[in-house]
Amino acid sequence: MDNILPAIILIAIIVGGWYLLRPRVVFMIRYRGGKPRVVRGRLTESALRAIDDICQQSDVQLGSITALPIGNRQIRLKFTGNIPSGCQQQLRNMALAGSMNDIRLSPPR
């Protein structure tokens, strides 16, 4: 019985540390069957439509796009799944050109 309290405290410290140290996500979009779904963060309809238009041109069926904050009001895009490199580059260009400003300024959900 005496060992339970320290174990609970240790677990709480580990979980709290993981929560504080995990990367902050601006948004995450998952593609399943060619349909986008925002699973984290918040996007305006126009931003989601612009991203989806680019992905539809490349026939993206399965994958995810995650935006991570870097520096001052900038994001880094991370891709998983079958998102072709040309599509990835178009999305990076869109982010670099500032077309995603409304995304960066949206508060997380």
N, C-alpha and C positions, 0 to 999 in steps of 0.2 A: 504494500500500500504506500510506503514511503517513496518508492521509485516512480509512482505515477505522476505526481505533480511536476518533478523536473522533466519528465518525458513530454508532458503536455506543454510546458514552457518552451522546451527546445523545438517542438513542432511548430508552435506559434511564431517563434523567432525565424525559423526557416521559411515558413509560408509568408510572413511579413517581408522578409528580405527578398524573396522571389518577386513578390508583388511590386516592391519599390524599384527593383533593378531590371525588371523586364522592359523591353523597348516600347516606347510610346508609339502608338499607331494613329496616324491622321485618318486613314480610311483603309478598308479592305473590301475588295469586290471579288466575289467568287462566280465563276462561270460553270454552269452545269447544263448540258444539253444546249449550249449556245445562248443561254439566258443569263444575264447578269443579275446579281443580288448583292446589295450592300450589307455586309455582315458586321462591320465595325465602322465607327465614325459616322460622318454625315456628309452627303453630297447634294448639291443643287441638281434639279432635274436636267438643266442644260449641260452641266459638267458630266453627269452620268451618260447622257445622250451622246455627247462628243466622244467620250471614251468608248462607248458601245459601237458607235459608227466606225471607228478605227478597227475595233476588234471584229466587227462583222465583215469588213473588207478582207480580213485574213481568215475568216471562217473559224474563229476561236470557239471551241466546243467545251473544253474543260481546262480549268486553271484558275489562278488567282493573281490579283494585282494588289500589292500592299504599298502604301505610302508611309514612309518613315520621316520624321522631321530631322533636318540637318541645318545647322547655322540659323541665320535670321530669316525667317519666312521662306525657307526653301524646303523641298522634299526630295527624298531619294525613293525611286520606285524599285520594288522587288517583285519578281515574277516567278510563278511556278506553273507547272502543267505544260500544255501544248501551245503556248503563246509564241508564235514565230519571232525571230530576232528583228525582222523588219517592222512588225507591229510594235514590239518593245521600243524600238528606236523612235517611231512616230509618237508614242506616248511620252517618251523622255523629252522629245523636242517640244511637245505641247506643254509639258511642265516647265521646261526651260524658258519658253517664250512668254511665260506668265499667264497662259490660258487657264491655269488651274488656281488663280488667285482666290476665287470664290471657294475653292475646296480648302485651301490652307487656312482661311479665316473662319471657317465653320467650326463651331464648338463640337467636341465629341458628344456622342449620344450616351 
